[in-house]
Structures are given as structure tokens and as C-alpha cells.
Amino acid sequence: MPGAHATCDRCDVRCRRKRVFDPNFRAALWASQDAMRSRLIELAASCDTVMPGVAEGLALAGTGEPAAIARFFRDRGAARVIVKLCPHGAYFDDRAAGSGTVPAHPVSRVIDTVGAGDGFAVGVLSALLEGRDVSDAVRRSAWIGARAAQVISDTERSPHREELEEAGL
């Protein structure tokens, strides 16, 4: 529905809304890899922040190198790209703040990774909504994602405000 998409674009501009996209794709749900790749790149190009992992970078940008993945999405219009490097932290490239790497938060024992990506996204979004810079946002996201990987449920270790403050996040 191109008309609906254009209406959303106008509304986002008028209301100063930001779009964030985590291309957590499921290839088996698409008719073809080409259709998936084309549509996900189109969606990412309409977003302010894109948060791919290395696997998404390989599938969409054709590379697993974090800076090249970020450049791919930045060249298509994203103001900020945060590449999730799983146990190695994250790489960010931000139009205003530049680029950098944030290390992973140490995890003593991984129990279940199901909620780690969602926790990561929550960390980024909550910090950015509070006006924190992208480096602080990624630090928070690494901490929340690490907590999520240490339990079975994906919400079991979601932090409360006091815990974020105690952790300096």
C-alpha cells in the first residue's frame, strides 16, 4: 500500500517521530531470499536508527564487517546504525556522534539467549529517549542484553530504574 506508506512518512515528519528498525529476519517466512533482502533494505532505508546483527549484515549488506555494515545502511539514509556483535559488544556509527565500539558486558553463564536481542533494543531505546548519547545507550543495551541471557524467561531480569542508576546506566 504505497499510499499508506507515504501517509506514515508525512506524519512522521510532521510529528518529528523517529523510526527504529531491528531487522531480526526469519528467512523461512519469505518467499525468496531476494524478496526478503529487497524489502528489509527498503524498510531500513526509511528509518533513523537501524540495529542489525552480523548475520543480518551478511544477508543484507553482503558483509560481516561492522563498519561496512554500518556504512551500507548509513549510505541508504540511516542517521545511526548499531551493529550487534553478540558476545563481543556492539559497533555504532552515528551521524552526529561518530563511530565506536562498546564492549560486551561479562556474562558468567549463558542460560538462554532468547530475550537478549530484545533487551539490547530496550537498552538503546530507553537511553536515547532519556537524551543519553549513543555510546551510553549501547553500554546500557549491552548490560540489559547480558542480564537477559542469564535467565530462561526473556523478562526475568529486566532492570528497574533503581538498578540502572546503581549500575551507572
C-alpha positions as CSV (number, residue, x, y, z in Angstrom):
1,M,0.0,0.0,0.0
2,P,2.2,2.9,-1.2
3,G,-0.5,5.4,-0.2
4,A,-0.5,4.3,3.4
5,H,3.3,4.3,3.5
6,A,3.5,7.8,2.1
7,T,0.9,9.0,4.7
8,C,3.0,7.5,7.5
9,D,6.1,9.2,6.2
10,R,4.4,12.6,6.2
11,C,3.0,12.0,9.7
12,D,6.4,11.0,11.0
13,V,8.0,14.2,9.6
14,R,5.2,16.5,10.8
15,C,5.2,14.9,14.3
16,R,9.0,14.6,14.4
17,R,8.8,10.8,15.1
18,K,11.8,8.6,14.8
19,R,11.8,5.2,13.3
20,V,14.0,2.4,14.7
21,F,14.4,-0.9,12.9
22,D,15.9,-4.2,14.1
23,P,15.9,-6.5,11.0
24,N,15.5,-9.6,13.0
25,F,14.5,-11.6,10.0
26,R,13.3,-15.1,9.7
27,A,14.4,-16.2,6.2
28,A,12.0,-19.2,6.2
29,L,9.0,-16.9,6.3
30,W,9.8,-15.2,3.0
31,A,9.0,-16.5,-0.5
32,S,12.6,-15.9,-1.5
33,Q,15.9,-14.5,-0.2
34,D,15.8,-11.8,-2.8
35,A,12.3,-10.7,-1.8
36,M,13.4,-10.6,1.9
37,R,16.6,-8.7,1.2
38,S,14.9,-6.2,-1.0
39,R,12.0,-5.5,1.4
40,L,14.2,-5.3,4.5
41,I,16.6,-2.9,2.9
42,E,13.7,-0.8,1.8
43,L,12.3,-0.7,5.4
44,A,15.8,0.1,6.8
45,A,16.2,3.0,4.4
46,S,13.1,4.7,5.8
47,C,14.4,4.5,9.4
48,D,16.5,6.8,11.5
49,T,18.2,4.0,13.5
50,V,19.0,0.5,12.2
51,M,20.2,-2.2,14.6
52,P,21.3,-5.3,12.6
53,G,23.4,-8.1,13.9
54,V,26.3,-9.6,11.9
55,A,24.1,-12.3,10.4
56,E,21.7,-9.6,9.1
57,G,24.7,-7.6,7.8
58,L,25.9,-10.6,5.8
59,A,22.4,-11.2,4.4
60,L,21.5,-7.6,3.7
61,A,24.8,-5.7,3.2
62,G,26.8,-8.7,1.9
63,T,29.5,-8.3,4.6
64,G,30.1,-9.3,8.2
65,E,32.5,-6.4,8.9
66,P,30.8,-4.0,11.4
67,A,32.0,-0.7,9.8
68,A,31.0,-1.8,6.3
69,I,27.5,-2.9,7.6
70,A,27.1,0.5,9.2
71,R,28.2,2.3,6.1
72,F,25.8,0.2,3.9
73,F,22.8,1.4,6.0
74,R,24.1,4.9,6.5
75,D,24.6,5.3,2.7
76,R,20.9,4.5,2.4
77,G,19.7,7.2,4.8
78,A,20.0,5.9,8.4
79,A,21.4,8.5,10.8
80,R,22.5,5.9,13.2
81,V,23.5,2.2,12.9
82,I,24.3,0.0,15.8
83,V,25.7,-3.4,14.8
84,K,25.2,-6.1,17.4
85,L,28.3,-8.2,17.8
86,C,26.8,-10.6,20.3
87,P,29.4,-11.7,22.8
88,H,31.8,-9.1,21.5
89,G,29.7,-6.0,22.2
90,A,28.5,-3.6,19.5
91,Y,29.8,-1.2,16.9
92,F,28.0,2.1,16.3
93,D,28.1,4.7,13.6
94,D,26.1,7.9,14.3
95,R,25.9,10.9,12.0
96,A,26.3,13.3,15.0
97,A,28.5,11.3,17.4
98,G,30.8,9.4,15.0
99,S,31.7,5.7,15.4
100,G,33.0,3.4,18.1
101,T,32.8,0.1,19.7
102,V,31.3,-0.7,23.1
103,P,32.5,-4.0,24.7
104,A,30.1,-6.7,25.8
105,H,29.1,-6.9,29.4
106,P,30.6,-10.0,31.0
107,V,28.3,-13.0,31.5
108,S,29.3,-15.7,33.9
109,R,26.9,-18.3,32.4
110,V,24.6,-18.1,29.4
111,I,21.3,-19.8,30.1
112,D,19.1,-18.7,27.2
113,T,19.7,-16.0,24.5
114,V,16.0,-15.6,23.5
115,G,15.5,-12.2,25.2
116,A,19.0,-10.8,24.7
117,G,18.3,-9.0,21.5
118,D,15.1,-7.5,22.8
119,G,16.9,-6.4,25.9
120,F,19.5,-4.8,23.8
121,A,16.9,-2.9,21.8
122,V,15.2,-1.8,25.1
123,G,18.5,-0.5,26.4
124,V,19.2,1.6,23.3
125,L,15.7,3.0,23.0
126,S,15.3,3.8,26.7
127,A,18.7,5.6,26.9
128,L,18.1,7.6,23.7
129,L,14.7,8.6,24.9
130,E,16.3,9.9,28.0
131,G,18.6,12.0,25.9
132,R,21.8,10.0,26.5
133,D,24.4,9.7,23.8
134,V,24.7,6.7,21.6
135,S,27.8,5.3,23.4
136,D,25.9,5.4,26.7
137,A,22.8,3.9,25.0
138,V,24.9,1.0,23.7
139,R,26.6,0.4,27.1
140,R,23.2,0.2,28.7
141,S,21.9,-2.2,26.0
142,A,24.9,-4.5,26.4
143,W,24.2,-4.7,30.1
144,I,20.5,-5.4,29.7
145,G,21.1,-8.0,27.0
146,A,23.7,-9.7,29.2
147,R,21.2,-9.9,32.0
148,A,18.6,-11.4,29.8
149,A,21.0,-14.1,28.6
150,Q,21.5,-15.4,32.1
151,V,17.9,-16.5,32.7
152,I,15.2,-18.6,31.0
153,S,12.5,-16.0,30.7
154,D,13.0,-13.0,28.4
155,T,11.7,-10.6,31.0
156,E,13.0,-12.2,34.2
157,R,16.0,-9.9,34.6
158,S,14.6,-6.7,33.1
159,P,16.0,-3.9,35.2
160,H,14.1,-1.4,37.3
161,R,15.1,2.3,37.3
162,E,17.0,1.9,40.6
163,E,19.1,-0.9,39.1
164,L,20.0,1.2,36.1
165,E,21.1,4.0,38.4
166,E,23.1,1.7,40.7
167,A,24.9,0.4,37.6
168,G,25.6,3.9,36.3
169,L,23.4,3.4,33.3
